[in-house]
Amino acid sequence: MDADASEEPSTGPYRVTVLDLGRFAVGAVTVVAAMAGLILGIRAELYAGREDQRAEKAEQRAVAEESRSKADREKAYANLVDFYRMGSEVIVVNGSSRVMAMRLTLPANKVTWDLDLLQPCKQIAVPNQALLNSMAVEQPSVHLTKGDLAQLRLEFMDPMSKAWIRNSGGALARMDAWAPSGRPTLVSSEAWNMSAQDAPQCDGS
Protein backbone atom coordinates (compact mmCIF):
# COMPACT_ATOMS: atom_id res chain seq x y z
CA MET A 1 0.00 0.00 0.00
CA ASP A 2 2.81 2.40 0.84
CA ALA A 3 4.55 1.65 -2.47
CA ASP A 4 1.39 2.35 -4.52
CA ALA A 5 0.82 5.61 -2.73
CA SER A 6 4.31 6.76 -3.53
CA GLU A 7 3.71 6.28 -7.28
CA GLU A 8 0.65 8.60 -7.45
CA PRO A 9 1.38 11.98 -9.13
CA SER A 10 1.63 15.01 -6.97
CA THR A 11 -1.55 17.06 -6.88
CA GLY A 12 0.08 20.16 -5.39
CA PRO A 13 0.33 23.60 -7.10
CA TYR A 14 2.21 23.81 -10.46
CA ARG A 15 5.60 25.38 -10.22
CA VAL A 16 7.06 27.45 -13.08
CA THR A 17 10.40 26.09 -14.04
CA VAL A 18 13.35 27.71 -15.77
CA LEU A 19 12.47 25.74 -18.87
CA ASP A 20 8.96 27.24 -18.86
CA LEU A 21 10.41 30.72 -18.54
CA GLY A 22 12.72 30.05 -21.47
CA ARG A 23 9.87 28.85 -23.65
CA PHE A 24 7.78 31.90 -22.74
CA ALA A 25 10.67 34.23 -23.49
CA VAL A 26 11.28 32.59 -26.87
CA GLY A 27 7.56 32.85 -27.70
CA ALA A 28 7.41 36.48 -26.63
CA VAL A 29 10.46 37.35 -28.67
CA THR A 30 8.96 35.58 -31.69
CA VAL A 31 5.69 37.50 -31.36
CA VAL A 32 7.48 40.83 -30.91
CA ALA A 33 9.74 40.12 -33.89
CA ALA A 34 6.74 39.22 -36.05
CA MET A 35 4.93 42.39 -35.04
CA ALA A 36 8.05 44.47 -35.62
CA GLY A 37 8.46 42.87 -39.04
CA LEU A 38 4.84 43.58 -39.87
CA ILE A 39 5.17 47.21 -38.77
CA LEU A 40 8.39 47.65 -40.72
CA GLY A 41 6.78 46.05 -43.76
CA ILE A 42 3.81 48.40 -43.60
CA ARG A 43 6.10 51.39 -43.17
CA ALA A 44 8.22 50.24 -46.10
CA GLU A 45 5.13 49.92 -48.28
CA LEU A 46 3.90 53.35 -47.26
CA TYR A 47 7.34 54.86 -47.94
CA ALA A 48 7.55 53.12 -51.31
CA GLY A 49 4.05 54.40 -52.14
CA ARG A 50 5.03 57.96 -51.27
CA GLU A 51 8.21 57.62 -53.33
CA ASP A 52 6.16 56.35 -56.28
CA GLN A 53 3.79 59.31 -55.93
CA ARG A 54 6.73 61.74 -55.79
CA ALA A 55 8.29 60.14 -58.85
CA GLU A 56 4.97 60.26 -60.73
CA LYS A 57 4.43 63.92 -59.85
CA ALA A 58 8.00 64.76 -60.84
CA GLU A 59 7.45 63.02 -64.19
CA GLN A 60 4.17 64.90 -64.71
CA ARG A 61 5.93 68.20 -63.95
CA ALA A 62 8.71 67.34 -66.38
CA VAL A 63 6.19 66.47 -69.13
CA ALA A 64 4.26 69.70 -68.50
CA GLU A 65 7.46 71.74 -68.54
CA GLU A 66 8.60 70.14 -71.79
CA SER A 67 5.16 70.86 -73.29
CA ARG A 68 5.41 74.51 -72.23
CA SER A 69 8.94 74.75 -73.60
CA LYS A 70 7.83 73.25 -76.91
CA ALA A 71 4.90 75.68 -77.13
CA ASP A 72 7.22 78.60 -76.33
CA ARG A 73 9.64 77.49 -79.05
CA GLU A 74 6.82 77.19 -81.57
CA LYS A 75 5.58 80.69 -80.69
CA ALA A 76 9.04 82.26 -80.70
CA TYR A 77 8.41 84.21 -83.92
CA ALA A 78 4.64 84.56 -83.59
CA ASN A 79 5.03 86.36 -80.25
CA LEU A 80 7.10 89.03 -82.03
CA VAL A 81 4.21 89.92 -84.33
CA ASP A 82 1.63 92.41 -83.09
CA PHE A 83 -1.62 93.71 -84.53
CA TYR A 84 -3.83 96.33 -82.97
CA ARG A 85 -6.07 99.29 -83.73
CA MET A 86 -5.19 102.87 -82.86
CA GLY A 87 -7.85 105.44 -83.64
CA SER A 88 -8.70 105.15 -87.32
CA GLU A 89 -5.62 103.06 -88.19
CA VAL A 90 -4.61 99.44 -88.11
CA ILE A 91 -1.07 98.85 -86.84
CA VAL A 92 0.85 95.74 -87.89
CA VAL A 93 4.24 95.07 -86.29
CA ASN A 94 6.97 92.63 -87.28
CA GLY A 95 9.28 92.66 -84.26
CA SER A 96 11.34 89.80 -85.70
CA SER A 97 14.59 90.09 -87.59
CA ARG A 98 13.06 87.90 -90.34
CA VAL A 99 10.61 88.83 -93.09
CA MET A 100 7.10 87.41 -92.77
CA ALA A 101 4.25 86.97 -95.21
CA MET A 102 1.17 88.73 -93.81
CA ARG A 103 -2.38 89.61 -94.74
CA LEU A 104 -5.40 91.25 -93.17
CA THR A 105 -8.63 89.32 -93.53
CA LEU A 106 -12.35 89.60 -92.89
CA PRO A 107 -13.43 85.94 -92.88
CA ALA A 108 -17.14 86.76 -92.60
CA ASN A 109 -16.90 88.88 -95.79
CA LYS A 110 -14.36 86.57 -97.43
CA VAL A 111 -11.99 89.40 -98.32
CA THR A 112 -8.24 89.73 -97.90
CA TRP A 113 -5.69 92.53 -98.04
CA ASP A 114 -2.28 91.12 -98.85
CA LEU A 115 0.53 92.92 -96.98
CA ASP A 116 3.17 90.97 -98.90
CA LEU A 117 6.36 90.50 -96.88
CA LEU A 118 6.59 92.80 -93.90
CA GLN A 119 10.25 93.63 -93.51
CA PRO A 120 12.27 92.79 -90.37
CA CYS A 121 11.87 95.08 -87.35
CA LYS A 122 9.28 97.21 -89.16
CA GLN A 123 5.70 98.26 -88.58
CA ILE A 124 3.06 99.73 -90.83
CA ALA A 125 0.00 101.85 -90.14
CA VAL A 126 -2.91 101.37 -92.53
CA PRO A 127 -5.83 103.84 -92.30
CA ASN A 128 -9.27 102.25 -92.15
CA GLN A 129 -10.37 104.40 -95.06
CA ALA A 130 -7.44 103.18 -97.15
CA LEU A 131 -8.58 99.60 -96.61
CA LEU A 132 -12.11 100.46 -97.67
CA ASN A 133 -10.96 102.49 -100.68
CA SER A 134 -8.56 99.83 -101.94
CA MET A 135 -11.21 97.11 -101.72
CA ALA A 136 -13.75 99.36 -103.47
CA VAL A 137 -11.30 99.93 -106.35
CA GLU A 138 -10.20 96.31 -106.67
CA GLN A 139 -13.60 94.73 -106.03
CA PRO A 140 -16.49 97.17 -106.65
CA SER A 141 -19.01 94.41 -105.89
CA VAL A 142 -17.78 94.12 -102.32
CA HIS A 143 -19.43 96.67 -100.03
CA LEU A 144 -17.71 97.22 -96.66
CA THR A 145 -18.15 99.77 -93.91
CA LYS A 146 -15.85 100.87 -91.10
CA GLY A 147 -17.99 98.77 -88.78
CA ASP A 148 -17.00 95.66 -90.73
CA LEU A 149 -13.34 96.40 -90.03
CA ALA A 150 -13.90 95.75 -86.32
CA GLN A 151 -13.64 92.05 -87.21
CA LEU A 152 -10.27 92.35 -88.91
CA ARG A 153 -7.63 89.78 -88.10
CA LEU A 154 -4.01 89.30 -89.12
CA GLU A 155 -2.83 86.07 -90.70
CA PHE A 156 0.89 85.45 -91.11
CA MET A 157 3.48 82.80 -91.86
CA ASP A 158 6.53 82.64 -89.60
CA PRO A 159 10.05 81.67 -90.74
CA MET A 160 9.45 78.09 -89.53
CA SER A 161 6.54 77.77 -92.01
CA LYS A 162 3.92 77.83 -89.27
CA ALA A 163 0.77 79.84 -89.95
CA TRP A 164 -0.85 81.98 -87.26
CA ILE A 165 -3.86 84.21 -86.63
CA ARG A 166 -3.80 87.23 -84.35
CA ASN A 167 -6.93 89.29 -83.79
CA SER A 168 -6.98 92.96 -82.86
CA GLY A 169 -7.57 92.00 -79.23
CA GLY A 170 -4.16 90.32 -79.16
CA ALA A 171 -5.26 86.67 -79.05
CA LEU A 172 -2.95 84.30 -80.95
CA ALA A 173 -3.98 81.01 -82.53
CA ARG A 174 -2.55 78.49 -84.99
CA MET A 175 -3.93 78.12 -88.49
CA ASP A 176 -4.31 74.65 -89.94
CA ALA A 177 -2.48 75.69 -93.09
CA TRP A 178 -1.41 78.76 -95.00
CA ALA A 179 -3.70 78.69 -98.03
CA PRO A 180 -2.82 81.17 -100.78
CA SER A 181 -5.33 84.00 -100.99
CA GLY A 182 -7.46 83.55 -104.08
CA ARG A 183 -8.97 86.22 -106.23
CA PRO A 184 -11.36 87.91 -106.79
CA THR A 185 -11.40 89.13 -103.18
CA LEU A 186 -7.64 89.62 -102.72
CA VAL A 187 -6.20 93.13 -102.71
CA SER A 188 -2.46 93.16 -103.36
CA SER A 189 -1.68 96.35 -105.27
CA GLU A 190 -1.12 98.69 -102.28
CA ALA A 191 2.25 100.12 -101.38
CA TRP A 192 1.71 100.20 -97.59
CA ASN A 193 5.04 98.58 -96.92
CA MET A 194 6.80 101.47 -98.66
CA SER A 195 5.93 103.65 -95.67
CA ALA A 196 7.00 101.16 -93.01
CA GLN A 197 8.47 102.57 -89.81
CA ASP A 198 10.97 101.05 -87.40
CA ALA A 199 9.30 98.74 -84.91
CA PRO A 200 9.59 99.93 -81.29
CA GLN A 201 11.06 96.56 -80.33
CA CYS A 202 12.96 93.93 -82.27
CA ASP A 203 14.51 90.62 -81.26
CA GLY A 204 17.71 91.59 -83.07
CA SER A 205 18.76 88.01 -83.71
C-alpha positions as CSV (number, residue, x, y, z in Angstrom):
1,M,0.0,0.0,0.0
2,D,2.8,2.4,0.8
3,A,4.6,1.7,-2.5
4,D,1.4,2.3,-4.5
5,A,0.8,5.6,-2.7
6,S,4.3,6.8,-3.5
7,E,3.7,6.3,-7.3
8,E,0.7,8.6,-7.5
9,P,1.4,12.0,-9.1
10,S,1.6,15.0,-7.0
11,T,-1.6,17.1,-6.9
12,G,0.1,20.2,-5.4
13,P,0.3,23.6,-7.1
14,Y,2.2,23.8,-10.5
15,R,5.6,25.4,-10.2
16,V,7.1,27.4,-13.1
17,T,10.4,26.1,-14.0
18,V,13.3,27.7,-15.8
19,L,12.5,25.7,-18.9
20,D,9.0,27.2,-18.9
21,L,10.4,30.7,-18.5
22,G,12.7,30.0,-21.5
23,R,9.9,28.9,-23.6
24,F,7.8,31.9,-22.7
25,A,10.7,34.2,-23.5
26,V,11.3,32.6,-26.9
27,G,7.6,32.8,-27.7
28,A,7.4,36.5,-26.6
29,V,10.5,37.3,-28.7
30,T,9.0,35.6,-31.7
31,V,5.7,37.5,-31.4
32,V,7.5,40.8,-30.9
33,A,9.7,40.1,-33.9
34,A,6.7,39.2,-36.0
35,M,4.9,42.4,-35.0
36,A,8.0,44.5,-35.6
37,G,8.5,42.9,-39.0
38,L,4.8,43.6,-39.9
39,I,5.2,47.2,-38.8
40,L,8.4,47.7,-40.7
41,G,6.8,46.0,-43.8
42,I,3.8,48.4,-43.6
43,R,6.1,51.4,-43.2
44,A,8.2,50.2,-46.1
45,E,5.1,49.9,-48.3
46,L,3.9,53.3,-47.3
47,Y,7.3,54.9,-47.9
48,A,7.5,53.1,-51.3
49,G,4.1,54.4,-52.1
50,R,5.0,58.0,-51.3
51,E,8.2,57.6,-53.3
52,D,6.2,56.3,-56.3
53,Q,3.8,59.3,-55.9
54,R,6.7,61.7,-55.8
55,A,8.3,60.1,-58.8
56,E,5.0,60.3,-60.7
57,K,4.4,63.9,-59.8
58,A,8.0,64.8,-60.8
59,E,7.4,63.0,-64.2
60,Q,4.2,64.9,-64.7
61,R,5.9,68.2,-64.0
62,A,8.7,67.3,-66.4
63,V,6.2,66.5,-69.1
64,A,4.3,69.7,-68.5
65,E,7.5,71.7,-68.5
66,E,8.6,70.1,-71.8
67,S,5.2,70.9,-73.3
68,R,5.4,74.5,-72.2
69,S,8.9,74.7,-73.6
70,K,7.8,73.3,-76.9
71,A,4.9,75.7,-77.1
72,D,7.2,78.6,-76.3
73,R,9.6,77.5,-79.0
74,E,6.8,77.2,-81.6
75,K,5.6,80.7,-80.7
76,A,9.0,82.3,-80.7
77,Y,8.4,84.2,-83.9
78,A,4.6,84.6,-83.6
79,N,5.0,86.4,-80.3
80,L,7.1,89.0,-82.0
81,V,4.2,89.9,-84.3
82,D,1.6,92.4,-83.1
83,F,-1.6,93.7,-84.5
84,Y,-3.8,96.3,-83.0
85,R,-6.1,99.3,-83.7
86,M,-5.2,102.9,-82.9
87,G,-7.9,105.4,-83.6
88,S,-8.7,105.1,-87.3
89,E,-5.6,103.1,-88.2
90,V,-4.6,99.4,-88.1
91,I,-1.1,98.8,-86.8
92,V,0.9,95.7,-87.9
93,V,4.2,95.1,-86.3
94,N,7.0,92.6,-87.3
95,G,9.3,92.7,-84.3
96,S,11.3,89.8,-85.7
97,S,14.6,90.1,-87.6
98,R,13.1,87.9,-90.3
99,V,10.6,88.8,-93.1
100,M,7.1,87.4,-92.8
101,A,4.2,87.0,-95.2
102,M,1.2,88.7,-93.8
103,R,-2.4,89.6,-94.7
104,L,-5.4,91.2,-93.2
105,T,-8.6,89.3,-93.5
106,L,-12.3,89.6,-92.9
107,P,-13.4,85.9,-92.9
108,A,-17.1,86.8,-92.6
109,N,-16.9,88.9,-95.8
110,K,-14.4,86.6,-97.4
111,V,-12.0,89.4,-98.3
112,T,-8.2,89.7,-97.9
113,W,-5.7,92.5,-98.0
114,D,-2.3,91.1,-98.9
115,L,0.5,92.9,-97.0
116,D,3.2,91.0,-98.9
117,L,6.4,90.5,-96.9
118,L,6.6,92.8,-93.9
119,Q,10.3,93.6,-93.5
120,P,12.3,92.8,-90.4
121,C,11.9,95.1,-87.4
122,K,9.3,97.2,-89.2
123,Q,5.7,98.3,-88.6
124,I,3.1,99.7,-90.8
125,A,0.0,101.8,-90.1
126,V,-2.9,101.4,-92.5
127,P,-5.8,103.8,-92.3
128,N,-9.3,102.2,-92.2
129,Q,-10.4,104.4,-95.1
130,A,-7.4,103.2,-97.1
131,L,-8.6,99.6,-96.6
132,L,-12.1,100.5,-97.7
133,N,-11.0,102.5,-100.7
134,S,-8.6,99.8,-101.9
135,M,-11.2,97.1,-101.7
136,A,-13.8,99.4,-103.5
137,V,-11.3,99.9,-106.3
138,E,-10.2,96.3,-106.7
139,Q,-13.6,94.7,-106.0
140,P,-16.5,97.2,-106.6
141,S,-19.0,94.4,-105.9
142,V,-17.8,94.1,-102.3
143,H,-19.4,96.7,-100.0
144,L,-17.7,97.2,-96.7
145,T,-18.2,99.8,-93.9
146,K,-15.8,100.9,-91.1
147,G,-18.0,98.8,-88.8
148,D,-17.0,95.7,-90.7
149,L,-13.3,96.4,-90.0
150,A,-13.9,95.7,-86.3
151,Q,-13.6,92.0,-87.2
152,L,-10.3,92.4,-88.9
153,R,-7.6,89.8,-88.1
154,L,-4.0,89.3,-89.1
155,E,-2.8,86.1,-90.7
156,F,0.9,85.4,-91.1
157,M,3.5,82.8,-91.9
158,D,6.5,82.6,-89.6
159,P,10.1,81.7,-90.7
160,M,9.4,78.1,-89.5
161,S,6.5,77.8,-92.0
162,K,3.9,77.8,-89.3
163,A,0.8,79.8,-89.9
164,W,-0.9,82.0,-87.3
165,I,-3.9,84.2,-86.6
166,R,-3.8,87.2,-84.4
167,N,-6.9,89.3,-83.8
168,S,-7.0,93.0,-82.9
169,G,-7.6,92.0,-79.2
170,G,-4.2,90.3,-79.2
171,A,-5.3,86.7,-79.0
172,L,-3.0,84.3,-80.9
173,A,-4.0,81.0,-82.5
174,R,-2.6,78.5,-85.0
175,M,-3.9,78.1,-88.5
176,D,-4.3,74.7,-89.9
177,A,-2.5,75.7,-93.1
178,W,-1.4,78.8,-95.0
179,A,-3.7,78.7,-98.0
180,P,-2.8,81.2,-100.8
181,S,-5.3,84.0,-101.0
182,G,-7.5,83.5,-104.1
183,R,-9.0,86.2,-106.2
184,P,-11.4,87.9,-106.8
185,T,-11.4,89.1,-103.2
186,L,-7.6,89.6,-102.7
187,V,-6.2,93.1,-102.7
188,S,-2.5,93.2,-103.4
189,S,-1.7,96.3,-105.3
190,E,-1.1,98.7,-102.3
191,A,2.3,100.1,-101.4
192,W,1.7,100.2,-97.6
193,N,5.0,98.6,-96.9
194,M,6.8,101.5,-98.7
195,S,5.9,103.7,-95.7
196,A,7.0,101.2,-93.0
197,Q,8.5,102.6,-89.8
198,D,11.0,101.1,-87.4
199,A,9.3,98.7,-84.9
200,P,9.6,99.9,-81.3
201,Q,11.1,96.6,-80.3
202,C,13.0,93.9,-82.3
203,D,14.5,90.6,-81.3
204,G,17.7,91.6,-83.1
205,S,18.8,88.0,-83.7
